[in-house]
Amino acid sequence: MGGNVSIVRRWQLAATVKVLRERANLTQDEAVDRLRQGEGNWSRSKLSRVENREHNLRPREVSQLLTAYGIDDPEALEALAQLAIDSRKRDWWHQYQGAVATMVQPLLSLESGLVAMRDFQNQLIHGLLQTSDYARALILSMSAEQYTAGELEQRVAARIARQQVITKTDAPDLHFILDEFVLHRIVGDTDVMYGQLRKLLAMTEKPNVTIQILPKVSGGGPGLFGPFSLLTLPDPIPDIGYFEGPPGTFYIEDRERVRSWTLRFGMLTQQALTGERSAEAIAEALEQYR
């Protein structure tokens, strides 16, 4: 998932052309036979790379595929050709490339194309909900000697710019579940936490954001497995699981594992406080930082 172009558009295009081939009842070999009768340089390996997201299609190649699959709908061609164009555009974070860790770049690209996200955190406030002061204090606490003052501010700026996904046109639905402990873990100092919880409380009022607090009294449960995210991308891309930790970042596409994570998130949703009660819990925690 390297590179700095739109992963989501490339994946969506690859998944769509694969579905269209299957709907035409063509094997890859049969599809290549048809493609070779027209323009372009096609082989079984090239078509396989397209469907496996390893080849970034050009608009003319999209047209060649649709012709081979017997599709002459101009609207479908226009939509998929536009996807091909969009898949080559640089993501927003390219301007912050030096300040964004390489292992995080694919996640930022995926976030740019999200339809929805479900996320559980039991240690920290999610990056999409952080204030600049909280982000700065967090980065300093984890790697104080690693960055110059300028590099630190660039990283903070990138993290805040990341939050544009919340307010953009066609913003995704975002569902966060936070362990109550997160509200009481002091990152920075009490002033930082006061500002952070004020922002968290304000975020509960956004129509596309749901925040639930998992209370301490919930005891054991699926939250003990640790933080994780479920990323919903445009059709026909299946949901993807994501988590990060000391070993690195991991993207899970295995259907059974994603299904088990989905069930785990459902259980956490039931254990967590309602949205209204969660806002009250945040407000109560906020008082300790006044």
C-alpha positions as CSV (number, residue, x, y, z in Angstrom):
1,M,0.0,0.0,0.0
2,G,2.9,2.3,-0.7
3,G,3.0,5.5,-2.8
4,N,1.3,8.8,-2.2
5,V,-1.7,8.5,-4.5
6,S,-5.2,7.5,-3.6
7,I,-5.3,4.0,-2.3
8,V,-9.0,3.9,-2.0
9,R,-9.8,5.0,-5.6
10,R,-7.3,2.5,-6.9
11,W,-8.8,-0.3,-4.8
12,Q,-12.3,0.7,-5.7
13,L,-11.5,0.7,-9.4
14,A,-9.7,-2.7,-9.2
15,A,-12.6,-4.3,-7.3
16,T,-15.2,-2.8,-9.7
17,V,-13.5,-4.1,-12.9
18,K,-13.1,-7.5,-11.3
19,V,-16.8,-7.6,-10.5
20,L,-17.7,-6.5,-14.0
21,R,-15.6,-9.3,-15.5
22,E,-17.3,-11.9,-13.3
23,R,-20.7,-10.5,-14.2
24,A,-19.8,-11.0,-17.9
25,N,-19.0,-14.7,-17.0
26,L,-15.5,-14.4,-18.2
27,T,-12.4,-16.0,-16.8
28,Q,-9.2,-14.0,-16.8
29,D,-7.9,-15.9,-19.8
30,E,-11.2,-15.4,-21.7
31,A,-11.1,-11.7,-20.8
32,V,-7.5,-11.4,-22.0
33,D,-8.4,-13.1,-25.3
34,R,-11.1,-10.4,-25.9
35,L,-8.8,-7.6,-24.8
36,R,-6.1,-8.7,-27.3
37,Q,-8.6,-8.2,-30.1
38,G,-8.8,-4.5,-29.4
39,E,-6.2,-1.8,-28.5
40,G,-3.7,-2.0,-25.7
41,N,-1.1,-4.4,-24.6
42,W,-2.8,-7.0,-22.4
43,S,-1.7,-10.2,-20.8
44,R,-2.9,-12.5,-18.1
45,S,-0.3,-11.2,-15.7
46,K,-1.3,-7.5,-16.4
47,L,-5.0,-8.2,-15.8
48,S,-4.1,-10.1,-12.6
49,R,-2.1,-7.1,-11.4
50,V,-5.1,-4.9,-12.1
51,E,-7.4,-7.0,-10.1
52,N,-4.9,-7.4,-7.3
53,R,-4.5,-3.6,-7.0
54,E,-0.9,-3.7,-8.3
55,H,-1.4,-1.8,-11.6
56,N,-2.9,1.7,-11.6
57,L,-5.4,1.8,-14.5
58,R,-5.4,4.7,-17.0
59,P,-8.7,6.0,-18.4
60,R,-8.0,4.4,-21.8
61,E,-7.4,1.0,-20.2
62,V,-10.8,1.4,-18.4
63,S,-12.4,1.9,-21.7
64,Q,-10.7,-1.2,-23.1
65,L,-11.9,-3.3,-20.2
66,L,-15.5,-2.2,-20.5
67,T,-15.5,-2.9,-24.2
68,A,-14.2,-6.4,-23.6
69,Y,-16.9,-7.0,-21.0
70,G,-19.6,-5.9,-23.3
71,I,-20.5,-2.7,-21.4
72,D,-21.3,0.4,-23.5
73,D,-23.0,2.5,-20.9
74,P,-21.4,6.0,-21.3
75,E,-22.2,6.9,-17.6
76,A,-20.4,3.8,-16.3
77,L,-17.4,4.6,-18.5
78,E,-17.3,8.2,-17.4
79,A,-17.6,7.2,-13.7
80,L,-14.8,4.6,-13.9
81,A,-12.6,6.8,-16.0
82,Q,-12.9,9.5,-13.4
83,L,-11.9,7.0,-10.7
84,A,-8.8,6.2,-12.8
85,I,-8.0,9.9,-12.9
86,D,-8.7,10.4,-9.2
87,S,-6.6,7.4,-8.3
88,R,-3.5,9.2,-9.6
89,K,-4.0,12.4,-7.5
90,R,-1.8,13.0,-4.6
91,D,-3.4,12.7,-1.2
92,W,-3.6,15.7,1.1
93,W,-0.8,14.5,3.4
94,H,1.8,14.7,0.6
95,Q,2.6,18.3,1.7
96,Y,3.4,16.9,5.1
97,Q,5.2,13.8,3.8
98,G,8.4,14.5,5.8
99,A,6.3,14.8,9.0
100,V,4.2,11.7,8.5
101,A,5.7,8.3,9.3
102,T,5.8,6.0,6.3
103,M,3.9,3.3,8.1
104,V,1.0,5.7,8.7
105,Q,0.7,7.1,5.2
106,P,-1.5,4.2,3.8
107,L,-3.9,4.7,6.8
108,L,-4.2,8.4,6.0
109,S,-5.0,7.6,2.3
110,L,-7.7,5.1,3.4
111,E,-9.2,7.7,5.8
112,S,-9.5,10.1,2.9
113,G,-11.9,7.7,1.2
114,L,-13.8,6.4,4.2
115,V,-17.5,5.7,4.1
116,A,-17.5,4.9,7.8
117,M,-15.2,3.9,10.6
118,R,-15.7,2.1,13.9
119,D,-12.8,2.4,16.4
120,F,-12.1,1.3,19.9
121,Q,-9.3,2.9,22.0
122,N,-8.3,1.9,25.5
123,Q,-5.1,3.9,26.0
124,L,-5.3,7.3,24.1
125,I,-7.7,9.7,22.4
126,H,-7.9,8.8,18.7
127,G,-5.9,11.1,16.4
128,L,-9.0,12.3,14.7
129,L,-10.2,13.7,18.0
130,Q,-7.0,15.2,19.4
131,T,-6.3,18.8,20.1
132,S,-3.0,20.2,19.0
133,D,-1.8,20.5,22.6
134,Y,-2.7,16.9,23.3
135,A,-1.0,15.7,20.1
136,R,2.1,17.7,21.0
137,A,2.3,16.4,24.5
138,L,1.8,12.9,23.3
139,I,4.5,13.1,20.7
140,L,6.9,14.6,23.2
141,S,6.1,12.0,25.9
142,M,6.9,9.1,23.4
143,S,9.9,10.5,21.6
144,A,11.1,13.7,23.2
145,E,14.6,13.6,21.8
146,Q,13.7,12.6,18.3
147,Y,12.5,15.8,16.7
148,T,13.6,19.4,16.5
149,A,11.0,22.1,17.5
150,G,10.2,22.6,13.8
151,E,9.8,18.9,13.1
152,L,7.6,18.6,16.1
153,E,5.3,21.4,15.0
154,Q,5.1,19.9,11.5
155,R,3.9,16.6,13.0
156,V,1.3,18.3,15.1
157,A,0.1,20.3,12.0
158,A,-0.2,17.1,10.0
159,R,-2.2,15.4,12.8
160,I,-4.6,18.3,12.9
161,A,-4.9,18.5,9.1
162,R,-5.9,14.8,9.2
163,Q,-9.1,15.9,11.0
164,Q,-10.4,17.5,7.8
165,V,-12.0,14.1,7.1
166,I,-14.6,14.9,9.8
167,T,-16.0,18.0,8.2
168,K,-15.4,17.5,4.5
169,T,-18.3,17.2,2.0
170,D,-19.7,13.6,2.2
171,A,-17.9,13.1,5.5
172,P,-17.9,9.5,6.8
173,D,-19.8,8.2,9.8
174,L,-17.3,7.9,12.6
175,H,-18.1,5.7,15.7
176,F,-15.6,5.9,18.5
177,I,-15.6,3.9,21.7
178,L,-13.2,5.1,24.4
179,D,-12.3,3.2,27.6
180,E,-13.2,5.5,30.5
181,F,-9.6,5.2,31.6
182,V,-8.6,7.3,28.6
183,L,-10.4,10.3,30.1
184,H,-8.3,10.1,33.3
185,R,-4.9,9.4,31.8
186,I,-3.2,12.7,31.9
187,V,-1.2,13.5,28.8
188,G,0.7,16.7,29.2
189,D,-0.9,18.4,32.1
190,T,-4.4,19.3,33.4
191,D,-4.7,22.3,31.1
192,V,-4.0,20.1,28.1
193,M,-6.6,17.5,29.3
194,Y,-9.1,20.3,30.0
195,G,-8.8,21.5,26.4
196,Q,-8.9,17.9,25.1
197,L,-12.0,16.9,26.9
198,R,-13.8,20.1,25.9
199,K,-13.1,19.2,22.3
200,L,-14.2,15.7,22.9
201,L,-17.5,16.9,24.3
202,A,-18.0,19.3,21.4
203,M,-17.4,16.4,19.0
204,T,-20.3,14.5,20.5
205,E,-22.6,17.1,18.9
206,K,-21.4,16.5,15.3
207,P,-24.1,14.6,13.3
208,N,-21.6,12.2,11.7
209,V,-19.7,11.4,15.0
210,T,-20.7,9.0,17.7
211,I,-18.7,8.7,20.9
212,Q,-19.3,6.1,23.5
213,I,-17.5,5.6,26.8
214,L,-16.8,2.1,28.0
215,P,-17.2,2.4,31.8
216,K,-14.7,1.0,34.3
217,V,-17.5,-1.1,35.8
218,S,-17.9,-3.1,32.6
219,G,-15.1,-5.3,33.8
220,G,-13.7,-7.9,31.4
221,G,-14.7,-8.2,27.9
222,P,-13.6,-7.8,24.3
223,G,-12.0,-4.5,25.1
224,L,-9.1,-6.4,26.8
225,F,-7.9,-7.5,23.3
226,G,-6.8,-3.9,22.8
227,P,-7.5,-1.1,20.3
228,F,-8.6,-1.7,16.7
229,S,-10.5,-0.1,13.9
230,L,-12.9,-1.3,11.2
231,L,-12.7,0.7,8.0
232,T,-15.7,0.8,5.6
233,L,-14.6,1.9,2.1
234,P,-16.7,2.5,-1.0
235,D,-18.4,-0.5,-2.7
236,P,-17.4,-3.1,-3.7
237,I,-14.4,-3.0,-1.4
238,P,-15.0,-5.2,1.7
239,D,-14.4,-3.8,5.2
240,I,-10.9,-3.8,6.5
241,G,-9.6,-4.3,10.0
242,Y,-6.7,-2.1,11.2
243,F,-4.6,-1.9,14.3
244,E,-1.2,-0.6,15.3
245,G,1.3,-1.2,18.1
246,P,5.0,-1.6,18.8
247,P,5.4,-4.3,16.0
248,G,4.0,-1.9,13.4
249,T,0.7,-1.4,11.6
250,F,-1.5,-4.2,10.3
251,Y,-4.3,-4.3,7.8
252,I,-6.6,-7.3,8.0
253,E,-8.7,-8.3,5.0
254,D,-9.4,-12.0,5.9
255,R,-13.2,-12.2,5.9
256,E,-13.5,-14.3,9.0
257,R,-11.1,-12.2,11.1
258,V,-12.9,-9.0,10.0
259,R,-16.2,-10.6,10.9
260,S,-14.9,-11.5,14.4
261,W,-13.8,-7.9,14.9
262,T,-17.2,-6.7,13.8
263,L,-18.8,-8.9,16.4
264,R,-16.3,-7.6,19.0
265,F,-17.2,-4.0,18.2
266,G,-20.9,-4.9,18.5
267,M,-20.3,-6.3,22.0
268,L,-18.4,-3.2,23.0
269,T,-21.2,-1.0,21.7
270,Q,-23.6,-2.9,24.0
271,Q,-21.3,-2.6,27.0
272,A,-20.5,1.1,26.5
273,L,-22.7,4.0,27.8
274,T,-25.3,5.5,25.4
275,G,-24.3,8.6,23.5
276,E,-26.1,10.8,25.9
277,R,-24.7,9.2,29.0
278,S,-21.2,9.2,27.4
279,A,-21.4,12.9,27.0
280,E,-22.3,13.2,30.6
281,A,-19.3,11.0,31.6
282,I,-17.0,13.3,29.5
283,A,-18.4,16.4,31.2
284,E,-18.0,14.8,34.6
285,A,-14.3,13.9,33.9
286,L,-13.8,17.5,32.5
287,E,-14.5,18.9,36.0
288,Q,-11.4,17.3,37.5
289,Y,-9.2,19.4,35.2
290,R,-10.7,22.8,36.0
